């Protein structure tokens, strides 16, 4: 069996993955992308909702570091969502 080059996922990595999908939906993509990202507010909202669900369902089972990361990601994705939504009118 071929060994995967992906790292083992942990809760923080999972939170970062979800937030990356939210940022992608907001048109914020990694700099190595060659094309301009498209804004998809439904995709962004879906992933923000998923972060909120993870916040609710993992409460009491996270480390302090994981909780701080999730709090920061929720704040940042929500703020960016509002900014993009206002900009689009």
Secondary structure, DSSP 8 states (H G I E B T S, - for coil): ----SS----HHHHHHHHHHHHHHHTT---TT-SS-----HHHHHHHHHHHHHHHHHHTTSS-HHHHHHHHHHHHHHHHHHHHHHHHH-
